[in-house]
Amino acid sequence: MSKSHNPSTDKGPTHTPGPWSVRQSRADLTYTHIGSATNESIACTKSEADAKLIAAAPDLLEALVELSGWQSTAPRSALQAAYRAIEKARG
């Protein structure tokens, strides 16, 4: 990773804006759905734990981007992990 590259300021692909929430399907109790604030379907999974993690994704990305701006006080390894996660989320 070059020193001039900062994924916290790079604009990646856009995603459906948060917040996202976990919803049980009324028709099929086997699946848990993740939906946007505008009722757009984001994902569907059989695992409620996975659904909660997916629903938290926009908030987690926003927090990582904000924290990565604290470069002078954050440990280098933590910043590198944050940059990798931001790059993975943004493609």
C-alpha positions as CSV (number, residue, x, y, z in Angstrom):
1,M,0.0,0.0,0.0
2,S,1.5,3.3,-1.0
3,K,1.7,6.1,1.5
4,S,-0.2,8.5,-0.7
5,H,-3.2,6.1,-1.0
6,N,-5.8,6.7,1.7
7,P,-9.0,4.6,1.2
8,S,-10.8,6.8,3.8
9,T,-10.9,9.6,1.3
10,D,-11.2,7.6,-1.9
11,K,-14.7,7.3,-3.3
12,G,-15.6,3.7,-4.2
13,P,-18.7,2.2,-5.7
14,T,-21.9,3.5,-4.1
15,H,-24.0,1.2,-2.1
16,T,-27.6,1.4,-0.8
17,P,-27.5,4.0,2.0
18,G,-28.0,2.9,5.5
19,P,-29.5,2.3,7.9
20,W,-30.2,-1.3,7.1
21,S,-32.3,-3.5,9.4
22,V,-33.0,-7.1,10.0
23,R,-36.5,-8.3,9.2
24,Q,-38.2,-11.7,9.5
25,S,-39.9,-12.9,6.4
26,R,-43.7,-13.2,7.0
27,A,-44.1,-15.8,4.2
28,D,-41.0,-17.9,5.1
29,L,-39.7,-18.0,8.7
30,T,-36.6,-19.9,7.4
31,Y,-35.0,-16.8,6.1
32,T,-34.0,-13.5,7.6
33,H,-34.1,-10.5,5.3
34,I,-32.0,-7.3,5.4
35,G,-33.7,-4.2,4.1
36,S,-32.9,-0.5,3.7
37,A,-34.7,2.4,5.2
38,T,-36.6,2.7,1.9
39,N,-37.7,-1.0,2.1
40,E,-35.2,-2.0,-0.6
41,S,-34.2,-5.6,-0.2
42,I,-30.4,-5.9,0.5
43,A,-29.9,-9.6,1.3
44,C,-31.5,-12.7,2.6
45,T,-29.9,-15.3,4.8
46,K,-30.8,-18.3,6.9
47,S,-28.6,-17.1,9.8
48,E,-29.8,-14.3,12.0
49,A,-26.3,-13.6,13.2
50,D,-25.2,-13.1,9.5
51,A,-28.2,-10.9,9.0
52,K,-27.2,-8.7,11.9
53,L,-23.6,-8.4,10.6
54,I,-24.8,-7.5,7.1
55,A,-27.2,-4.9,8.5
56,A,-24.4,-3.3,10.4
57,A,-22.2,-2.9,7.3
58,P,-23.0,0.7,6.4
59,D,-22.5,1.8,10.0
60,L,-19.2,-0.2,10.3
61,L,-17.9,1.3,7.1
62,E,-18.8,4.8,8.2
63,A,-17.0,4.3,11.5
64,L,-13.9,2.9,9.8
65,V,-13.7,5.8,7.4
66,E,-14.0,8.3,10.3
67,L,-11.4,6.4,12.5
68,S,-8.9,6.1,9.6
69,G,-8.8,9.9,9.6
70,W,-7.0,9.7,13.0
71,Q,-3.7,8.6,11.4
72,S,-1.4,10.3,13.8
73,T,-2.8,8.6,16.9
74,A,-3.9,5.2,15.7
75,P,-1.5,2.2,15.7
76,R,-0.2,1.4,12.3
77,S,-1.6,-2.1,12.3
78,A,-5.0,-0.9,13.2
79,L,-4.9,1.7,10.3
80,Q,-3.8,-1.0,7.9
81,A,-6.7,-3.3,9.0
82,A,-9.1,-0.4,8.6
83,Y,-7.8,0.5,5.1
84,R,-8.1,-3.2,4.0
85,A,-11.7,-3.4,5.3
86,I,-12.6,-0.1,3.6
87,E,-11.1,-1.2,0.3
88,K,-12.9,-4.5,0.5
89,A,-16.3,-2.8,1.2
90,R,-15.8,-0.3,-1.6
91,G,-14.4,-2.7,-4.1
